[in-house]
């Protein structure tokens, strides 16, 4: 989602600011984080979360495909 030079970093930073603001005085769960990431991406972020955060090595190809779709969506 944060492809350099594609506007992805700005999108990610905006999403992070919104997430922190909306959970400022409460407790955020992993499910909250995944939901926020999925909303910003416009699709379920499960492949990315499973591979990068839960370290499920079997999800590498799905995570890469998710990132490729995110990078492609920013160029359009």
N, CA, C and O atoms as a Tripos MOL2 file, in Angstrom:
@<TRIPOS>MOLECULE
protein
  304   303    76     0     0
PROTEIN
NO_CHARGES

@<TRIPOS>ATOM
      1 N           0.8110   -1.1840    0.0000 N.3       1 UNK1
      2 CA          0.0000    0.0000    0.0000 C.3       1 UNK1
      3 C           0.8590    1.2550    0.0000 C.2       1 UNK1
      4 O           0.4120    2.3020   -0.4690 O.2       1 UNK1
      5 N           2.0630    1.1770    0.5060 N.am      2 UNK2
      6 CA          2.8970    2.3710    0.6030 C.3       2 UNK2
      7 C           4.0040    2.3610   -0.4340 C.2       2 UNK2
      8 O           5.1810    2.4880   -0.0930 O.2       2 UNK2
      9 N           3.6420    2.2160   -1.6670 N.am      3 UNK3
     10 CA          4.6400    2.2180   -2.7270 C.3       3 UNK3
     11 C           5.2400    3.6060   -2.8620 C.2       3 UNK3
     12 O           4.5220    4.5950   -3.0100 O.2       3 UNK3
     13 N           6.5470    3.6680   -2.8100 N.am      4 UNK4
     14 CA          7.2410    4.9520   -2.8880 C.3       4 UNK4
     15 C           6.9370    5.6320   -4.2090 C.2       4 UNK4
     16 O           6.9520    5.0010   -5.2650 O.2       4 UNK4
     17 N           6.6610    6.9230   -4.1380 N.am      5 UNK5
     18 CA          6.4460    7.7080   -5.3290 C.3       5 UNK5
     19 C           5.0710    7.5670   -5.9560 C.2       5 UNK5
     20 O           4.7800    8.2480   -6.9390 O.2       5 UNK5
     21 N           4.2240    6.7110   -5.4240 N.am      6 UNK6
     22 CA          2.9190    6.4870   -6.0400 C.3       6 UNK6
     23 C           1.7870    7.1370   -5.2580 C.2       6 UNK6
     24 O           0.6210    6.9760   -5.6200 O.2       6 UNK6
     25 N           2.0990    7.8550   -4.2120 N.am      7 UNK7
     26 CA          1.0580    8.4270   -3.3760 C.3       7 UNK7
     27 C           0.6530    7.4750   -2.2630 C.2       7 UNK7
     28 O          -0.1340    7.8340   -1.3870 O.2       7 UNK7
     29 N           1.1860    6.2700   -2.2980 N.am      8 UNK8
     30 CA          0.8550    5.2680   -1.2870 C.3       8 UNK8
     31 C           1.2880    5.6720    0.1070 C.2       8 UNK8
     32 O           0.5810    5.4120    1.0810 O.2       8 UNK8
     33 N           2.4430    6.3060    0.2070 N.am      9 UNK9
     34 CA          2.9110    6.7370    1.5240 C.3       9 UNK9
     35 C           1.9620    7.7620    2.1230 C.2       9 UNK9
     36 O           1.6640    7.7150    3.3170 O.2       9 UNK9
     37 N           1.4900    8.6790    1.3040 N.am     10 UNK10
     38 CA          0.5510    9.6930    1.8040 C.3      10 UNK10
     39 C          -0.7490    9.0500    2.2520 C.2      10 UNK10
     40 O          -1.3020    9.4110    3.2910 O.2      10 UNK10
     41 N          -1.2410    8.0860    1.4610 N.am     11 UNK11
     42 CA         -2.4710    7.3640    1.8370 C.3      11 UNK11
     43 C          -2.2900    6.6270    3.1490 C.2      11 UNK11
     44 O          -3.1560    6.6700    4.0230 O.2      11 UNK11
     45 N          -1.1600    5.9510    3.2810 N.am     12 UNK12
     46 CA         -0.8970    5.1940    4.5040 C.3      12 UNK12
     47 C          -0.8110    6.1350    5.6980 C.2      12 UNK12
     48 O          -1.3950    5.8620    6.7470 O.2      12 UNK12
     49 N          -0.0920    7.2340    5.5470 N.am     13 UNK13
     50 CA          0.0230    8.1980    6.6530 C.3      13 UNK13
     51 C          -1.3310    8.7860    7.0260 C.2      13 UNK13
     52 O          -1.6220    8.9600    8.2090 O.2      13 UNK13
     53 N          -2.1600    9.0930    6.0360 N.am     14 UNK14
     54 CA         -3.5080    9.6130    6.3050 C.3      14 UNK14
     55 C          -4.3350    8.5760    7.0730 C.2      14 UNK14
     56 O          -5.0160    8.9080    8.0430 O.2      14 UNK14
     57 N          -4.2690    7.3240    6.6310 N.am     15 UNK15
     58 CA         -5.0090    6.2570    7.3050 C.3      15 UNK15
     59 C          -4.5180    6.0840    8.7360 C.2      15 UNK15
     60 O          -5.3200    5.9040    9.6520 O.2      15 UNK15
     61 N          -3.2140    6.1370    8.9310 N.am     16 UNK16
     62 CA         -2.6620    5.9940   10.2840 C.3      16 UNK16
     63 C          -3.1150    7.1370   11.1940 C.2      16 UNK16
     64 O          -3.4710    6.9080   12.3490 O.2      16 UNK16
     65 N          -3.1030    8.3600   10.6770 N.am     17 UNK17
     66 CA         -3.5700    9.5020   11.4870 C.3      17 UNK17
     67 C          -5.0360    9.3410   11.8610 C.2      17 UNK17
     68 O          -5.4210    9.5860   13.0040 O.2      17 UNK17
     69 N          -5.8530    8.9280   10.8960 N.am     18 UNK18
     70 CA         -7.2790    8.7240   11.1690 C.3      18 UNK18
     71 C          -7.4780    7.6040   12.1930 C.2      18 UNK18
     72 O          -8.3230    7.7110   13.0810 O.2      18 UNK18
     73 N          -6.7070    6.5450   12.0650 N.am     19 UNK19
     74 CA         -6.8310    5.4110   12.9870 C.3      19 UNK19
     75 C          -6.4680    5.8360   14.4070 C.2      19 UNK19
     76 O          -7.1950    5.5320   15.3530 O.2      19 UNK19
     77 N          -5.3570    6.5310   14.5570 N.am     20 UNK20
     78 CA         -4.9240    6.9770   15.8860 C.3      20 UNK20
     79 C          -5.9380    7.9480   16.4770 C.2      20 UNK20
     80 O          -6.2690    7.8550   17.6590 O.2      20 UNK20
     81 N          -6.4320    8.8720   15.6700 N.am     21 UNK21
     82 CA         -7.4150    9.8400   16.1460 C.3      21 UNK21
     83 C          -8.6870    9.1390   16.6140 C.2      21 UNK21
     84 O          -9.2210    9.4680   17.6730 O.2      21 UNK21
     85 N          -9.1650    8.1960   15.8490 N.am     22 UNK22
     86 CA        -10.4300    7.5380   16.2080 C.3      22 UNK22
     87 C         -10.2910    6.5880   17.3910 C.2      22 UNK22
     88 O         -11.2980    6.2250   17.9990 O.2      22 UNK22
     89 N          -9.0790    6.1770   17.7330 N.am     23 UNK23
     90 CA         -8.8650    5.2710   18.8750 C.3      23 UNK23
     91 C          -8.0810    5.9430   20.0010 C.2      23 UNK23
     92 O          -7.5640    5.2680   20.8920 O.2      23 UNK23
     93 N          -7.9950    7.2480   19.9600 N.am     24 UNK24
     94 CA         -7.1580    8.0040   20.8860 C.3      24 UNK24
     95 C          -7.4330    7.6800   22.3560 C.2      24 UNK24
     96 O          -6.4940    7.5120   23.1350 O.2      24 UNK24
     97 N          -8.6820    7.5930   22.7350 N.am     25 UNK25
     98 CA         -9.0090    7.3990   24.1450 C.3      25 UNK25
     99 C          -9.5810    6.0110   24.4210 C.2      25 UNK25
    100 O         -10.2960    5.8100   25.4030 O.2      25 UNK25
    101 N          -9.2660    5.0760   23.5660 N.am     26 UNK26
    102 CA         -9.7860    3.7250   23.7360 C.3      26 UNK26
    103 C          -8.7190    2.6940   23.4460 C.2      26 UNK26
    104 O          -7.5250    2.9940   23.4130 O.2      26 UNK26
    105 N          -9.1650    1.4980   23.2400 N.am     27 UNK27
    106 CA         -8.2720    0.3830   22.9420 C.3      27 UNK27
    107 C          -8.5690   -0.0910   21.5260 C.2      27 UNK27
    108 O          -9.7170   -0.3720   21.1810 O.2      27 UNK27
    109 N          -7.5440   -0.1740   20.7290 N.am     28 UNK28
    110 CA         -7.6910   -0.6750   19.3630 C.3      28 UNK28
    111 C          -7.2200   -2.1250   19.3290 C.2      28 UNK28
    112 O          -6.2220   -2.4840   19.9530 O.2      28 UNK28
    113 N          -7.9410   -2.9320   18.6050 N.am     29 UNK29
    114 CA         -7.5760   -4.3390   18.4650 C.3      29 UNK29
    115 C          -6.9330   -4.5840   17.1020 C.2      29 UNK29
    116 O          -6.9450   -3.7160   16.2290 O.2      29 UNK29
    117 N          -6.3860   -5.7520   16.9420 N.am     30 UNK30
    118 CA         -5.8630   -6.1350   15.6400 C.3      30 UNK30
    119 C          -6.9530   -6.1450   14.5840 C.2      30 UNK30
    120 O          -6.7170   -5.7950   13.4280 O.2      30 UNK30
    121 N          -8.1470   -6.5480   14.9910 N.am     31 UNK31
    122 CA         -9.2780   -6.5420   14.0590 C.3      31 UNK31
    123 C          -9.6150   -5.1170   13.6250 C.2      31 UNK31
    124 O          -9.9630   -4.8890   12.4670 O.2      31 UNK31
    125 N          -9.5130   -4.1520   14.5510 N.am     32 UNK32
    126 CA         -9.7430   -2.7460   14.2060 C.3      32 UNK32
    127 C          -8.7250   -2.2790   13.1680 C.2      32 UNK32
    128 O          -9.0750   -1.6010   12.2020 O.2      32 UNK32
    129 N          -7.4770   -2.6470   13.3770 N.am     33 UNK33
    130 CA         -6.4070   -2.2570   12.4550 C.3      33 UNK33
    131 C          -6.6470   -2.8510   11.0710 C.2      33 UNK33
    132 O          -6.5580   -2.1510   10.0620 O.2      33 UNK33
    133 N          -6.9550   -4.1600   11.0310 N.am     34 UNK34
    134 CA         -7.1950   -4.8170    9.7490 C.3      34 UNK34
    135 C          -8.3960   -4.1960    9.0420 C.2      34 UNK34
    136 O          -8.3690   -4.0220    7.8240 O.2      34 UNK34
    137 N          -9.4350   -3.8650    9.7780 N.am     35 UNK35
    138 CA        -10.6200   -3.2420    9.1820 C.3      35 UNK35
    139 C         -10.2800   -1.8790    8.5830 C.2      35 UNK35
    140 O         -10.7350   -1.5510    7.4870 O.2      35 UNK35
    141 N          -9.4860   -1.0910    9.2930 N.am     36 UNK36
    142 CA         -9.0960    0.2330    8.7890 C.3      36 UNK36
    143 C          -8.2400    0.0990    7.5340 C.2      36 UNK36
    144 O          -8.4300    0.8380    6.5680 O.2      36 UNK36
    145 N          -7.3150   -0.8260    7.5460 N.am     37 UNK37
    146 CA         -6.4560   -1.0570    6.3860 C.3      37 UNK37
    147 C          -7.2870   -1.5510    5.1990 C.2      37 UNK37
    148 O          -7.0700   -1.1240    4.0650 O.2      37 UNK37
    149 N          -8.2270   -2.4390    5.4610 N.am     38 UNK38
    150 CA         -9.1020   -2.9540    4.3990 C.3      38 UNK38
    151 C          -9.9670   -1.8500    3.8080 C.2      38 UNK38
    152 O         -10.1430   -1.7780    2.5920 O.2      38 UNK38
    153 N         -10.5070   -0.9890    4.6670 N.am     39 UNK39
    154 CA        -11.3260    0.1250    4.1720 C.3      39 UNK39
    155 C         -10.5130    1.0280    3.2520 C.2      39 UNK39
    156 O         -10.9720    1.3880    2.1680 O.2      39 UNK39
    157 N          -9.3250    1.3880    3.6740 N.am     40 UNK40
    158 CA         -8.4830    2.2790    2.8660 C.3      40 UNK40
    159 C          -8.0780    1.6100    1.5590 C.2      40 UNK40
    160 O          -8.0070    2.2660    0.5190 O.2      40 UNK40
    161 N          -7.8140    0.3100    1.6070 N.am     41 UNK41
    162 CA         -7.3870   -0.4190    0.4140 C.3      41 UNK41
    163 C          -8.5460   -0.7010   -0.5350 C.2      41 UNK41
    164 O          -8.3400   -0.8810   -1.7350 O.2      41 UNK41
    165 N          -9.7510   -0.7390   -0.0040 N.am     42 UNK42
    166 CA        -10.9000   -1.0600   -0.8380 C.3      42 UNK42
    167 C         -11.0830   -2.5560   -1.0500 C.2      42 UNK42
    168 O         -11.8750   -2.9780   -1.8930 O.2      42 UNK42
    169 N         -10.3560   -3.3460   -0.2910 N.am     43 UNK43
    170 CA        -10.4870   -4.8010   -0.3380 C.3      43 UNK43
    171 C          -9.9370   -5.3860    0.9550 C.2      43 UNK43
    172 O          -9.2150   -4.7180    1.6950 O.2      43 UNK43
    173 N         -10.2850   -6.6370    1.2170 N.am     44 UNK44
    174 CA         -9.8530   -7.2980    2.4470 C.3      44 UNK44
    175 C          -8.3240   -7.3610    2.5170 C.2      44 UNK44
    176 O          -7.6710   -7.8190    1.5790 O.2      44 UNK44
    177 N          -7.7710   -6.9020    3.6200 N.am     45 UNK45
    178 CA         -6.3200   -6.8830    3.8060 C.3      45 UNK45
    179 C          -5.7910   -8.1610    4.4580 C.2      45 UNK45
    180 O          -4.6310   -8.2080    4.8660 O.2      45 UNK45
    181 N          -6.6190   -9.1870    4.5610 N.am     46 UNK46
    182 CA         -6.2160  -10.4330    5.2220 C.3      46 UNK46
    183 C          -4.9180  -11.0210    4.6850 C.2      46 UNK46
    184 O          -4.0720  -11.4160    5.4870 O.2      46 UNK46
    185 N          -4.7130  -11.1010    3.3590 N.am     47 UNK47
    186 CA         -3.4510  -11.6760    2.8800 C.3      47 UNK47
    187 C          -2.2200  -10.9070    3.3780 C.2      47 UNK47
    188 O          -1.2170  -11.5070    3.7650 O.2      47 UNK47
    189 N          -2.3110   -9.5850    3.3620 N.am     48 UNK48
    190 CA         -1.2010   -8.7500    3.8320 C.3      48 UNK48
    191 C          -0.9640   -8.9530    5.3270 C.2      48 UNK48
    192 O           0.1710   -9.1420    5.7620 O.2      48 UNK48
    193 N          -2.0350   -8.9120    6.1030 N.am     49 UNK49
    194 CA         -1.9370   -9.0650    7.5630 C.3      49 UNK49
    195 C          -1.4040  -10.4510    7.9260 C.2      49 UNK49
    196 O          -0.5290  -10.5800    8.7820 O.2      49 UNK49
    197 N          -1.9320  -11.4790    7.2750 N.am     50 UNK50
    198 CA         -1.5050  -12.8460    7.5850 C.3      50 UNK50
    199 C          -0.0140  -13.0390    7.3230 C.2      50 UNK50
    200 O           0.6880  -13.6630    8.1210 O.2      50 UNK50
    201 N           0.4610  -12.5070    6.2130 N.am     51 UNK51
    202 CA          1.8740  -12.7020    5.8670 C.3      51 UNK51
    203 C           2.8010  -11.7900    6.6660 C.2      51 UNK51
    204 O           3.7610  -12.2660    7.2700 O.2      51 UNK51
    205 N           2.5280  -10.5010    6.6750 N.am     52 UNK52
    206 CA          3.4520   -9.5420    7.2550 C.3      52 UNK52
    207 C           3.3390   -9.4010    8.7610 C.2      52 UNK52
    208 O           4.3410   -9.1360    9.4240 O.2      52 UNK52
    209 N           2.1470   -9.5700    9.3200 N.am     53 UNK53
    210 CA          1.9930   -9.3610   10.7620 C.3      53 UNK53
    211 C           1.8530  -10.6630   11.5430 C.2      53 UNK53
    212 O           2.3040  -10.7480   12.6850 O.2      53 UNK53
    213 N           1.2400  -11.6680   10.9480 N.am     54 UNK54
    214 CA          1.0760  -12.9430   11.6310 C.3      54 UNK54
    215 C           2.1520  -13.9400   11.2100 C.2      54 UNK54
    216 O           2.1970  -15.0650   11.7080 O.2      54 UNK54
    217 N           3.0090  -13.5210   10.2980 N.am     55 UNK55
    218 CA          4.1600  -14.2990    9.8290 C.3      55 UNK55
    219 C           3.7860  -15.6660    9.2770 C.2      55 UNK55
    220 O           4.4980  -16.6480    9.4870 O.2      55 UNK55
    221 N           2.6550  -15.7210    8.5670 N.am     56 UNK56
    222 CA          2.2150  -16.9470    7.9140 C.3      56 UNK56
    223 C           2.8970  -17.0140    6.5540 C.2      56 UNK56
    224 O           2.4140  -16.4360    5.5800 O.2      56 UNK56
    225 N           4.0110  -17.7150    6.4920 N.am     57 UNK57
    226 CA          4.8250  -17.7780    5.2790 C.3      57 UNK57
    227 C           4.0800  -18.3760    4.0930 C.2      57 UNK57
    228 O           4.4420  -18.1190    2.9450 O.2      57 UNK57
    229 N           3.0460  -19.1680    4.3530 N.am     58 UNK58
    230 CA          2.2910  -19.7650    3.2520 C.3      58 UNK58
    231 C           1.4540  -18.7250    2.5160 C.2      58 UNK58
    232 O           0.9230  -19.0220    1.4450 O.2      58 UNK58
    233 N           1.3220  -17.5240    3.0550 N.am     59 UNK59
    234 CA          0.5030  -16.4770    2.4380 C.3      59 UNK59
    235 C           1.3260  -15.4720    1.6260 C.2      59 UNK59
    236 O           0.8050  -14.4390    1.2070 O.2      59 UNK59
    237 N           2.6110  -15.7730    1.4030 N.am     60 UNK60
    238 CA          3.4900  -14.8290    0.7030 C.3      60 UNK60
    239 C           2.9510  -14.4370   -0.6750 C.2      60 UNK60
    240 O           2.8860  -13.2490   -0.9930 O.2      60 UNK60
    241 N           2.5700  -15.4010   -1.4820 N.am     61 UNK61
    242 CA          2.0920  -15.0910   -2.8310 C.3      61 UNK61
    243 C           0.8210  -14.2480   -2.7810 C.2      61 UNK61
    244 O           0.6710  -13.3120   -3.5670 O.2      61 UNK61
    245 N          -0.0880  -14.5630   -1.8740 N.am     62 UNK62
    246 CA         -1.3280  -13.7950   -1.7410 C.3      62 UNK62
    247 C          -1.0380  -12.3740   -1.2680 C.2      62 UNK62
    248 O          -1.6770  -11.4260   -1.7230 O.2      62 UNK62
    249 N          -0.0800  -12.2210   -0.3590 N.am     63 UNK63
    250 CA          0.2910  -10.8910    0.1370 C.3      63 UNK63
    251 C           0.9210  -10.0610   -0.9770 C.2      63 UNK63
    252 O           0.6220   -8.8740   -1.1120 O.2      63 UNK63
    253 N           1.7810  -10.6720   -1.7660 N.am     64 UNK64
    254 CA          2.4080   -9.9600   -2.8840 C.3      64 UNK64
    255 C           1.3600   -9.5510   -3.9140 C.2      64 UNK64
    256 O           1.4180   -8.4490   -4.4590 O.2      64 UNK64
    257 N           0.4030  -10.4390   -4.1820 N.am     65 UNK65
    258 CA         -0.6580  -10.1140   -5.1370 C.3      65 UNK65
    259 C          -1.5040   -8.9600   -4.6180 C.2      65 UNK65
    260 O          -1.8940   -8.0870   -5.3930 O.2      65 UNK65
    261 N          -1.7930   -8.9390   -3.3210 N.am     66 UNK66
    262 CA         -2.5600   -7.8470   -2.7040 C.3      66 UNK66
    263 C          -1.7980   -6.5260   -2.8690 C.2      66 UNK66
    264 O          -2.3740   -5.5140   -3.2680 O.2      66 UNK66
    265 N          -0.5010   -6.5490   -2.5570 N.am     67 UNK67
    266 CA          0.3060   -5.3360   -2.7040 C.3      67 UNK67
    267 C           0.3580   -4.8820   -4.1610 C.2      67 UNK67
    268 O           0.2650   -3.6850   -4.4340 O.2      67 UNK67
    269 N           0.5040   -5.8140   -5.0960 N.am     68 UNK68
    270 CA          0.5300   -5.4560   -6.5140 C.3      68 UNK68
    271 C          -0.7790   -4.7820   -6.9250 C.2      68 UNK68
    272 O          -0.7630   -3.7980   -7.6640 O.2      68 UNK68
    273 N          -1.9170   -5.3080   -6.4480 N.am     69 UNK69
    274 CA         -3.2050   -4.6800   -6.7710 C.3      69 UNK69
    275 C          -3.2780   -3.2760   -6.1820 C.2      69 UNK69
    276 O          -3.7980   -2.3620   -6.8210 O.2      69 UNK69
    277 N          -2.7650   -3.1010   -4.9770 N.am     70 UNK70
    278 CA         -2.7730   -1.7770   -4.3490 C.3      70 UNK70
    279 C          -1.8930   -0.8100   -5.1260 C.2      70 UNK70
    280 O          -2.2730    0.3400   -5.3480 O.2      70 UNK70
    281 N          -0.7420   -1.2650   -5.5300 N.am     71 UNK71
    282 CA          0.1550   -0.3980   -6.3210 C.3      71 UNK71
    283 C          -0.4800   -0.0390   -7.6520 C.2      71 UNK71
    284 O          -0.3910    1.1080   -8.0880 O.2      71 UNK71
    285 N          -1.1180   -1.0020   -8.3060 N.am     72 UNK72
    286 CA         -1.7750   -0.7570   -9.5860 C.3      72 UNK72
    287 C          -2.9410    0.2000   -9.4540 C.2      72 UNK72
    288 O          -3.1680    1.0250  -10.3390 O.2      72 UNK72
    289 N          -3.6760    0.1040   -8.3700 N.am     73 UNK73
    290 CA         -4.8380    0.9930   -8.1560 C.3      73 UNK73
    291 C          -4.4060    2.4400   -8.0000 C.2      73 UNK73
    292 O          -5.1580    3.3430   -8.3670 O.2      73 UNK73
    293 N          -3.2370    2.6810   -7.4760 N.am     74 UNK74
    294 CA         -2.7600    4.0490   -7.2690 C.3      74 UNK74
    295 C          -2.3260    4.6990   -8.5630 C.2      74 UNK74
    296 O          -2.3660    5.9240   -8.6830 O.2      74 UNK74
    297 N          -1.9070    3.8910   -9.5500 N.am     75 UNK75
    298 CA         -1.4360    4.4380  -10.8250 C.3      75 UNK75
    299 C          -2.5930    4.8290  -11.7340 C.2      75 UNK75
    300 O          -2.4080    5.6180  -12.6610 O.2      75 UNK75
    301 N          -3.7620    4.3000  -11.4900 N.am     76 UNK76
    302 CA         -4.9060    4.5630  -12.3670 C.3      76 UNK76
    303 C          -5.5420    5.8890  -12.0960 C.2      76 UNK76
    304 O          -6.5170    6.2520  -12.7550 O.2      76 UNK76
@<TRIPOS>BOND
     1     1     2 1
     2     2     3 1
     3     3     4 2
     4     3     5 am
     5     5     6 1
     6     6     7 1
     7     7     8 2
     8     7     9 am
     9     9    10 1
    10    10    11 1
    11    11    12 2
    12    11    13 am
    13    13    14 1
    14    14    15 1
    15    15    16 2
    16    15    17 am
    17    17    18 1
    18    18    19 1
    19    19    20 2
    20    19    21 am
    21    21    22 1
    22    22    23 1
    23    23    24 2
    24    23    25 am
    25    25    26 1
    26    26    27 1
    27    27    28 2
    28    27    29 am
    29    29    30 1
    30    30    31 1
    31    31    32 2
    32    31    33 am
    33    33    34 1
    34    34    35 1
    35    35    36 2
    36    35    37 am
    37    37    38 1
    38    38    39 1
    39    39    40 2
    40    39    41 am
    41    41    42 1
    42    42    43 1
    43    43    44 2
    44    43    45 am
    45    45    46 1
    46    46    47 1
    47    47    48 2
    48    47    49 am
    49    49    50 1
    50    50    51 1
    51    51    52 2
    52    51    53 am
    53    53    54 1
    54    54    55 1
    55    55    56 2
    56    55    57 am
    57    57    58 1
    58    58    59 1
    59    59    60 2
    60    59    61 am
    61    61    62 1
    62    62    63 1
    63    63    64 2
    64    63    65 am
    65    65    66 1
    66    66    67 1
    67    67    68 2
    68    67    69 am
    69    69    70 1
    70    70    71 1
    71    71    72 2
    72    71    73 am
    73    73    74 1
    74    74    75 1
    75    75    76 2
    76    75    77 am
    77    77    78 1
    78    78    79 1
    79    79    80 2
    80    79    81 am
    81    81    82 1
    82    82    83 1
    83    83    84 2
    84    83    85 am
    85    85    86 1
    86    86    87 1
    87    87    88 2
    88    87    89 am
    89    89    90 1
    90    90    91 1
    91    91    92 2
    92    91    93 am
    93    93    94 1
    94    94    95 1
    95    95    96 2
    96    95    97 am
    97    97    98 1
    98    98    99 1
    99    99   100 2
   100    99   101 am
   101   101   102 1
   102   102   103 1
   103   103   104 2
   104   103   105 am
   105   105   106 1
   106   106   107 1
   107   107   108 2
   108   107   109 am
   109   109   110 1
   110   110   111 1
   111   111   112 2
   112   111   113 am
   113   113   114 1
   114   114   115 1
   115   115   116 2
   116   115   117 am
   117   117   118 1
   118   118   119 1
   119   119   120 2
   120   119   121 am
   121   121   122 1
   122   122   123 1
   123   123   124 2
   124   123   125 am
   125   125   126 1
   126   126   127 1
   127   127   128 2
   128   127   129 am
   129   129   130 1
   130   130   131 1
   131   131   132 2
   132   131   133 am
   133   133   134 1
   134   134   135 1
   135   135   136 2
   136   135   137 am
   137   137   138 1
   138   138   139 1
   139   139   140 2
   140   139   141 am
   141   141   142 1
   142   142   143 1
   143   143   144 2
   144   143   145 am
   145   145   146 1
   146   146   147 1
   147   147   148 2
   148   147   149 am
   149   149   150 1
   150   150   151 1
   151   151   152 2
   152   151   153 am
   153   153   154 1
   154   154   155 1
   155   155   156 2
   156   155   157 am
   157   157   158 1
   158   158   159 1
   159   159   160 2
   160   159   161 am
   161   161   162 1
   162   162   163 1
   163   163   164 2
   164   163   165 am
   165   165   166 1
   166   166   167 1
   167   167   168 2
   168   167   169 am
   169   169   170 1
   170   170   171 1
   171   171   172 2
   172   171   173 am
   173   173   174 1
   174   174   175 1
   175   175   176 2
   176   175   177 am
   177   177   178 1
   178   178   179 1
   179   179   180 2
   180   179   181 am
   181   181   182 1
   182   182   183 1
   183   183   184 2
   184   183   185 am
   185   185   186 1
   186   186   187 1
   187   187   188 2
   188   187   189 am
   189   189   190 1
   190   190   191 1
   191   191   192 2
   192   191   193 am
   193   193   194 1
   194   194   195 1
   195   195   196 2
   196   195   197 am
   197   197   198 1
   198   198   199 1
   199   199   200 2
   200   199   201 am
   201   201   202 1
   202   202   203 1
   203   203   204 2
   204   203   205 am
   205   205   206 1
   206   206   207 1
   207   207   208 2
   208   207   209 am
   209   209   210 1
   210   210   211 1
   211   211   212 2
   212   211   213 am
   213   213   214 1
   214   214   215 1
   215   215   216 2
   216   215   217 am
   217   217   218 1
   218   218   219 1
   219   219   220 2
   220   219   221 am
   221   221   222 1
   222   222   223 1
   223   223   224 2
   224   223   225 am
   225   225   226 1
   226   226   227 1
   227   227   228 2
   228   227   229 am
   229   229   230 1
   230   230   231 1
   231   231   232 2
   232   231   233 am
   233   233   234 1
   234   234   235 1
   235   235   236 2
   236   235   237 am
   237   237   238 1
   238   238   239 1
   239   239   240 2
   240   239   241 am
   241   241   242 1
   242   242   243 1
   243   243   244 2
   244   243   245 am
   245   245   246 1
   246   246   247 1
   247   247   248 2
   248   247   249 am
   249   249   250 1
   250   250   251 1
   251   251   252 2
   252   251   253 am
   253   253   254 1
   254   254   255 1
   255   255   256 2
   256   255   257 am
   257   257   258 1
   258   258   259 1
   259   259   260 2
   260   259   261 am
   261   261   262 1
   262   262   263 1
   263   263   264 2
   264   263   265 am
   265   265   266 1
   266   266   267 1
   267   267   268 2
   268   267   269 am
   269   269   270 1
   270   270   271 1
   271   271   272 2
   272   271   273 am
   273   273   274 1
   274   274   275 1
   275   275   276 2
   276   275   277 am
   277   277   278 1
   278   278   279 1
   279   279   280 2
   280   279   281 am
   281   281   282 1
   282   282   283 1
   283   283   284 2
   284   283   285 am
   285   285   286 1
   286   286   287 1
   287   287   288 2
   288   287   289 am
   289   289   290 1
   290   290   291 1
   291   291   292 2
   292   291   293 am
   293   293   294 1
   294   294   295 1
   295   295   296 2
   296   295   297 am
   297   297   298 1
   298   298   299 1
   299   299   300 2
   300   299   301 am
   301   301   302 1
   302   302   303 1
   303   303   304 2
@<TRIPOS>SUBSTRUCTURE
     1 UNK1         2 RESIDUE 1 A UNK
     2 UNK2         6 RESIDUE 1 A UNK
     3 UNK3        10 RESIDUE 1 A UNK
     4 UNK4        14 RESIDUE 1 A UNK
     5 UNK5        18 RESIDUE 1 A UNK
     6 UNK6        22 RESIDUE 1 A UNK
     7 UNK7        26 RESIDUE 1 A UNK
     8 UNK8        30 RESIDUE 1 A UNK
     9 UNK9        34 RESIDUE 1 A UNK
    10 UNK10       38 RESIDUE 1 A UNK
    11 UNK11       42 RESIDUE 1 A UNK
    12 UNK12       46 RESIDUE 1 A UNK
    13 UNK13       50 RESIDUE 1 A UNK
    14 UNK14       54 RESIDUE 1 A UNK
    15 UNK15       58 RESIDUE 1 A UNK
    16 UNK16       62 RESIDUE 1 A UNK
    17 UNK17       66 RESIDUE 1 A UNK
    18 UNK18       70 RESIDUE 1 A UNK
    19 UNK19       74 RESIDUE 1 A UNK
    20 UNK20       78 RESIDUE 1 A UNK
    21 UNK21       82 RESIDUE 1 A UNK
    22 UNK22       86 RESIDUE 1 A UNK
    23 UNK23       90 RESIDUE 1 A UNK
    24 UNK24       94 RESIDUE 1 A UNK
    25 UNK25       98 RESIDUE 1 A UNK
    26 UNK26      102 RESIDUE 1 A UNK
    27 UNK27      106 RESIDUE 1 A UNK
    28 UNK28      110 RESIDUE 1 A UNK
    29 UNK29      114 RESIDUE 1 A UNK
    30 UNK30      118 RESIDUE 1 A UNK
    31 UNK31      122 RESIDUE 1 A UNK
    32 UNK32      126 RESIDUE 1 A UNK
    33 UNK33      130 RESIDUE 1 A UNK
    34 UNK34      134 RESIDUE 1 A UNK
    35 UNK35      138 RESIDUE 1 A UNK
    36 UNK36      142 RESIDUE 1 A UNK
    37 UNK37      146 RESIDUE 1 A UNK
    38 UNK38      150 RESIDUE 1 A UNK
    39 UNK39      154 RESIDUE 1 A UNK
    40 UNK40      158 RESIDUE 1 A UNK
    41 UNK41      162 RESIDUE 1 A UNK
    42 UNK42      166 RESIDUE 1 A UNK
    43 UNK43      170 RESIDUE 1 A UNK
    44 UNK44      174 RESIDUE 1 A UNK
    45 UNK45      178 RESIDUE 1 A UNK
    46 UNK46      182 RESIDUE 1 A UNK
    47 UNK47      186 RESIDUE 1 A UNK
    48 UNK48      190 RESIDUE 1 A UNK
    49 UNK49      194 RESIDUE 1 A UNK
    50 UNK50      198 RESIDUE 1 A UNK
    51 UNK51      202 RESIDUE 1 A UNK
    52 UNK52      206 RESIDUE 1 A UNK
    53 UNK53      210 RESIDUE 1 A UNK
    54 UNK54      214 RESIDUE 1 A UNK
    55 UNK55      218 RESIDUE 1 A UNK
    56 UNK56      222 RESIDUE 1 A UNK
    57 UNK57      226 RESIDUE 1 A UNK
    58 UNK58      230 RESIDUE 1 A UNK
    59 UNK59      234 RESIDUE 1 A UNK
    60 UNK60      238 RESIDUE 1 A UNK
    61 UNK61      242 RESIDUE 1 A UNK
    62 UNK62      246 RESIDUE 1 A UNK
    63 UNK63      250 RESIDUE 1 A UNK
    64 UNK64      254 RESIDUE 1 A UNK
    65 UNK65      258 RESIDUE 1 A UNK
    66 UNK66      262 RESIDUE 1 A UNK
    67 UNK67      266 RESIDUE 1 A UNK
    68 UNK68      270 RESIDUE 1 A UNK
    69 UNK69      274 RESIDUE 1 A UNK
    70 UNK70      278 RESIDUE 1 A UNK
    71 UNK71      282 RESIDUE 1 A UNK
    72 UNK72      286 RESIDUE 1 A UNK
    73 UNK73      290 RESIDUE 1 A UNK
    74 UNK74      294 RESIDUE 1 A UNK
    75 UNK75      298 RESIDUE 1 A UNK
    76 UNK76      302 RESIDUE 1 A UNK
